[in-house]
Amino acid sequence: MDTSTNTTPEKKSFFALTPLILFLLMYLGTSLILNDFYKVPITVAFLVSSLYAIAITKGISLKKRIELFSQGAGNKTLLLMVWIFILAGAFAQSAKDMGAVEATVSATLKVLPESFLFPGLFLSACFISLSIGTSVGTIAALVPMAVGISDQTGVSLPLVVAIVVGGSFFGDNLSFISDTTIIATKSQDCLMKDKFKVNSYIVIPAALIMMICYYFLGRDVSFHSEIGTRTIDIIKIIPYLSVLICAIIGMDVMIVLTICIILTGVIGITSGSFDLFGWFASMGEGIKGMSELIMVTLLAGGMLELLKYNGALTYLTEKLTAKVKGKRGGELCVAAMVMLSDICTANNTIAIITVGPIAKEISNQYKIDKRKVASLLDTFSCFAQGLIPYGAQLLIAAGLSSISPGEIFKYLYYPMLMGVVALVSILLRYPRKYS
């Protein structure tokens, strides 16, 4: 993400990194001490760090510092992301209230043989998360069903919940309306469809391997789901299919989301799922749900602009790449940074926002394909997020299934495999076209 808004030569300063260190101490440190990653709201941690960044900036007046912060927060790339977040929130919620999630689950389970319980559950999570762009939403929709499956079959509850969580990360990583995809592509200035292609080479083989493993793992388990016996309401799946098709053929994401929001309204009203004002309420609720992400994006953009002005990014980039040699080393550096950031913040979106500008510098320095960098940012952040027991995904899954995150963790085969395949793609320079 290009946040350059001033012509002042950048200095090289470790002290300039202290706002970022303050953020990590305030958010990560407090969370670890209190064993609660939601005790300190991430917006508050960013606000305090941003105010501190303004305070320590030297050489310009307070008015100029605030202007510099505001310019960073109002960068055109960030504001474009905010518009996409708003549209994505409106679409996701209105599609859900229209019945698209339930229709998609029913269709997926109905077309699969009963003996394909594990692969079917994984595939449902993959497709729903790919359609709605959120792993958390997918987990919320499918974990209750996974609990029912466990109750009726005697299959390990942590295992079936982990299958849902793993599949949710597949779609979150690839979806055109996922906030991680939006931020990763915008920070590296590449097209979503190009990042999708690179990402597909990496994660689709991992998903196929996982499908085969799940088949053999659950081939003796048979389950006839009540959800899968319901009549398939194909028309309610159209908005999700439209997102995938329109985005793949290269339509601008804002046009795609606008068209699909209109589709949810037309289908929802004609099917009786809601009336006109109910549709408006759904969109409003979805937009409101994006408010924290929007605030964090703006605060992070402003703070990163001050970090850059004070020489923090130059210092950090030089330190991180001091022993890096060639593209392979640069890609490994990007992967390590975004994983570390995610472990510290327990939020893959924030991890990409934080690391994106540094990854862009590394990409330019070592002439790494920006599409590959965007893919690595998204994939390794999802890999790390899928393996931390204090992340939102595992906490929600654990809460809905009344088991501990640790019990789910040991069955998270897909996130582990995704990370291994992504690492191999760096070491073997795969896919060659983008390496």
Secondary structure, 3 states (H helix, E strand, C coil): CCCCCCCCCCCCCCHHHHHHHHHHHHHHHHHHHHCCCCCCCHHHHHHHHHHHHHHHCCCCCHHHHHHHHHHHHCCHHHHHHHHHHHHHHHHHHHHHHHCHHHHHHHHHHHHCCHHHHHHHHHHHHHHHHHHHCCHHHHHHHHHHHHHHHHHHHCCCHHHHHHHHHHHHHHHHHHCCCCHHHHHHHHHHCCCHHHHHHHHHHHHHHHHHHHHHHHHHHHCCCCCCCHHHHCCCCHHHHHHHHHHHHHHHCCCCHHHHHHHHHHHHHHHHHHHCCCCHHHHHHHHHHHHHHCHHHHHHHHHHHHHHHHHHHCCHHHHHHHHHCCCCCHHHHHHHHHHHHHHHHHHHHCCHHHHHHHHHHHHHHHHHHHCCCHHHHHHHHHHHHHHHHCCCCCCHHHHHHHHHHCCCHHHHHCCCHHHHHHHHHHHHHHHCCCCHHHC
